[in-house]
Amino acid sequence: MASLRDLKRRIKSISSTQKITKAMKAVAAAKMRRAQDSVLAARPFARRVRDVLGRVGSASVGMKHPLLAVREPQKVAYIIVTADRGLCGGFNANVIKMGVQEIKKHPDADLITIGRKGRDFYRRRGYNIAQQYIGTAKADISLTNEVARFVIDKYAAEEYDEVYLIYSRFVNVLVQRPVVQKILPVEPPEGEADEKKVDYIFEPDAETIMDSILPMYIQNALFQSLLETNAGFYSAQMTAMDNATKNASDMIDRLTLSMNLARQAAITKEISEIVGGAAALE
């Protein structure tokens, strides 16, 4: 059994750690609320962009556009979005694991990593990282526009034949689900546009409108992935810190019990020595 001094030292150390996890939980909870509000507020716009793309795409069937061109997937790129920091349970690991599974389908694929955790993992293992970005703690539209320009230029130049986006979708505080989304070539979603065919008049022309809508669709998909990642990260971190705080309490209780047993054993030993000494003097 450990000495009383060692037990006291361990209890003090765990108590200090527990204070840190409590503080991190409180910070993550506050940031999670703002991130959750942002992602929920952005989803209607993302749905509307997809809806408009579906309607316009169905009305302009047969139109040729570089971002609509379907080619044999010889060269594939994956945009993998993770957080910059850890201490969030399996949040980053789940996205990275899905990325590894998808890359097995195209071993020579290029990776565009957004987030430090994903970048570090794939760089250490020798994956082909074409571009890397960090700073996902705050969803930045300029960052997503830069990534969008990179993949759009590569696809238009026929250097990439398909581009996929891998990120963790925020479902609720306890559930974050990794998803794979194909963003290039752009595939107009099916839905209401197929149920009701409408003839649209394009001004100035369909090509000009598609030149605006298609990049916007890709930029919005990337921006939405950052918002989803932030909301999921803070939710996962809050849950992880809450579990860590509870585990610290359990460890302190067990160590306190061990310390009391050790103290009791020491007192019993001292009493026995005193009684034995007194008996020897008789």
C-alpha positions in Angstrom: 0.0 0.0 0.0 1.3 3.5 -0.9 2.4 5.7 2.0 0.2 8.5 3.3 2.5 11.1 1.8 2.2 9.6 -1.7 -1.6 9.3 -1.4 -1.9 12.9 -0.3 0.3 14.0 -3.2 -1.8 12.1 -5.7 -5.1 13.5 -4.3 -3.7 17.0 -4.5 -2.5 16.4 -8.1 -5.9 15.0 -9.2 -7.8 17.8 -7.5 -5.7 20.3 -9.5 -6.5 18.5 -12.7 -10.1 18.3 -11.8 -10.2 22.1 -11.5 -8.7 22.4 -15.0 -11.3 20.0 -16.5 -14.1 21.9 -14.9 -12.9 25.2 -16.3 -12.4 23.7 -19.8 -15.9 22.2 -19.6 -17.4 25.6 -18.8 -15.4 27.3 -21.6 -16.4 24.6 -24.1 -20.1 24.9 -23.1 -20.1 28.6 -23.7 -18.4 28.3 -27.1 -20.6 25.3 -28.0 -23.7 27.4 -27.6 -22.4 30.1 -30.0 -21.1 27.5 -32.5 -24.4 25.6 -32.3 -26.4 28.8 -33.0 -24.1 29.6 -36.0 -24.5 26.2 -37.6 -28.3 26.1 -37.1 -28.6 29.6 -38.6 -26.5 28.7 -41.6 -28.3 25.4 -42.5 -31.3 27.1 -44.1 -29.1 29.1 -46.5 -27.2 25.9 -47.4 -30.4 24.1 -48.2 -31.6 27.1 -50.3 -28.4 27.1 -52.3 -28.8 23.4 -53.0 -32.4 23.9 -53.9 -31.6 26.7 -56.3 -28.8 24.7 -57.8 -31.2 21.8 -58.3 -33.8 24.0 -60.0 -31.4 25.8 -62.3 -29.5 22.6 -63.0 -32.6 20.8 -64.1 -33.6 23.7 -66.3 -30.2 23.8 -68.0 -29.7 20.2 -68.8 -27.1 19.7 -71.5 -25.3 22.9 -70.7 -21.5 22.5 -70.6 -19.6 23.9 -67.7 -16.1 23.0 -66.4 -17.5 22.2 -62.9 -20.2 20.0 -64.2 -17.9 17.9 -66.4 -17.9 14.2 -65.4 -14.6 12.4 -66.1 -13.2 9.0 -65.3 -11.8 9.4 -61.8 -8.0 9.0 -62.4 -7.0 11.6 -59.9 -9.0 12.2 -56.8 -8.6 14.8 -54.0 -10.0 14.7 -50.5 -10.7 17.8 -48.3 -10.5 16.6 -44.7 -11.7 18.9 -42.0 -10.6 18.3 -38.4 -10.1 20.5 -35.3 -6.8 22.2 -34.4 -6.9 20.9 -30.9 -7.6 17.7 -29.0 -9.1 16.8 -25.6 -12.4 16.0 -27.3 -12.7 12.3 -27.1 -12.9 10.5 -30.5 -14.1 13.5 -32.5 -10.9 14.0 -34.6 -10.1 10.3 -34.6 -13.5 9.4 -36.2 -13.0 11.9 -39.1 -9.4 10.8 -39.6 -10.5 7.1 -39.6 -13.1 7.7 -42.2 -10.5 9.6 -44.3 -8.2 6.6 -44.2 -11.0 4.3 -45.3 -11.9 6.5 -48.2 -8.2 7.0 -49.3 -7.9 3.3 -49.6 -10.1 3.5 -52.7 -7.7 5.9 -54.3 -4.2 5.4 -52.7 -2.6 8.1 -54.9 -5.2 10.8 -53.9 -4.2 14.3 -53.0 -5.2 15.6 -49.5 -6.2 19.1 -48.6 -6.2 19.2 -44.8 -8.1 21.8 -42.8 -7.2 21.6 -39.1 -3.9 20.8 -37.3 -4.9 17.3 -36.0 -5.7 15.9 -39.5 -2.6 17.6 -41.0 -0.3 16.1 -38.3 -1.8 12.6 -38.6 -1.5 12.3 -42.4 1.9 14.1 -42.6 3.4 11.7 -40.1 2.2 8.7 -42.2 3.5 10.0 -45.5 0.2 10.8 -47.3 0.3 13.2 -50.2 -0.8 16.5 -48.8 -1.3 19.0 -51.6 -2.5 21.9 -49.4 -2.8 22.4 -45.6 -4.6 24.9 -43.6 -5.0 25.5 -39.8 -7.1 27.9 -37.8 -10.5 26.2 -37.8 -11.3 27.4 -34.2 -13.1 30.3 -35.9 -15.0 29.7 -39.2 -13.4 32.1 -41.6 -15.0 32.7 -45.0 -11.7 33.8 -46.5 -10.2 30.4 -45.6 -13.0 28.5 -47.3 -12.9 30.8 -50.4 -9.1 30.1 -50.7 -9.7 26.3 -50.5 -12.6 26.6 -53.0 -10.5 28.5 -55.4 -7.7 25.9 -55.2 -9.9 22.9 -55.9 -11.9 24.7 -58.6 -8.8 25.7 -60.4 -7.4 22.2 -60.2 -10.7 20.7 -61.4 -11.1 23.1 -64.3 -7.5 22.4 -65.3 -8.4 18.6 -65.3 -5.8 17.9 -62.6 -8.5 16.5 -60.4 -11.3 14.4 -61.7 -13.3 14.2 -58.4 -13.1 16.1 -55.1 -14.6 14.8 -51.8 -15.2 16.7 -48.6 -14.9 14.7 -45.3 -16.0 16.3 -42.0 -18.0 15.7 -38.9 -21.6 16.7 -39.1 -23.1 18.1 -35.9 -26.3 16.2 -34.9 -26.6 17.1 -31.3 -24.5 17.6 -28.2 -23.8 13.9 -27.8 -23.6 12.9 -31.5 -21.3 14.1 -34.2 -21.4 12.0 -37.4 -18.5 11.8 -39.9 -19.8 12.2 -43.5 -18.3 12.1 -47.0 -19.7 14.7 -49.5 -18.8 14.8 -53.2 -18.4 18.4 -54.2 -16.8 18.1 -57.6 -18.1 17.5 -60.2 -21.1 19.4 -59.0 -24.1 17.2 -59.1 -27.4 19.2 -58.9 -29.5 17.6 -56.1 -32.7 15.9 -57.1 -35.9 16.8 -55.4 -38.6 19.3 -56.1 -37.0 20.2 -59.4 -37.8 16.8 -60.7 -41.4 16.9 -59.5 -42.3 20.2 -61.1 -40.5 21.1 -64.4 -40.3 24.8 -64.9 -38.9 26.7 -67.9 -36.6 29.5 -66.7 -35.5 32.6 -68.6 -31.9 33.3 -67.8 -30.6 36.8 -67.8 -28.1 37.5 -69.1 -27.6 33.7 -69.9 -27.4 30.3 -68.2 -23.6 30.1 -68.4 -23.1 33.4 -66.5 -25.6 32.3 -63.8 -24.0 28.9 -63.4 -20.6 30.7 -63.2 -21.9 32.4 -60.0 -24.0 29.6 -58.5 -21.5 26.7 -58.8 -18.5 28.4 -57.0 -21.0 29.7 -54.4 -22.2 26.1 -53.9 -18.7 24.8 -53.3 -17.7 27.7 -51.0 -20.9 27.3 -49.0 -20.3 23.5 -48.6 -16.8 24.2 -47.2 -18.0 27.0 -44.9 -20.8 24.8 -43.6 -18.3 22.0 -42.9 -16.2 24.4 -40.7 -19.3 25.5 -38.8 -20.3 21.8 -38.3 -16.8 21.0 -37.2 -16.7 23.8 -34.6 -20.0 22.9 -33.1 -19.1 19.2 -33.0 -15.7 19.9 -31.5 -16.9 22.0 -28.6 -19.7 19.6 -27.9 -17.3 16.7 -27.9 -14.9 18.6 -25.7 -17.6 19.6 -23.2 -18.6 15.9 -22.9 -15.0 14.7 -22.6 -14.2 17.3 -19.9 -17.4 16.4 -18.0 -16.4 12.7 -18.1 -12.9 13.6 -17.0 -14.2 15.6 -14.1 -16.4 12.7 -13.0 -13.5 10.3 -13.3 -11.3 12.6 -11.2 -14.0 12.6 -8.5 -14.1 8.8 -8.5 -10.3 8.6 -8.3 -10.2 11.1 -5.4 -12.9 9.0 -3.6 -10.9 5.8 -4.0 -7.6 7.5 -3.0 -9.3 9.1 0.0 -10.6 5.7 1.1 -7.1 4.2 0.7 -5.6 7.1 2.6 -8.0 6.5 5.5 -7.3 2.8 5.5 -3.6 3.6 5.6 -4.0 6.1 8.4 -6.1 3.6 10.3 -3.5 0.9 9.8 -0.7 3.2 11.0 -2.7 4.2 14.1 -3.5 0.5 14.9 0.2 -0.3 14.5 1.2 2.5 16.9 -1.4 1.3 19.5 -0.2 -2.2 19.2 3.4 -1.1 19.7 2.4 0.9 22.8 0.4 -1.9 24.3 3.2 -4.4 23.5 5.7 -2.1 25.2 3.5 -1.6 28.2 3.1 -5.4 28.5 6.8 -5.9 28.3 7.4 -3.6 31.3 5.0 -5.5 33.5 
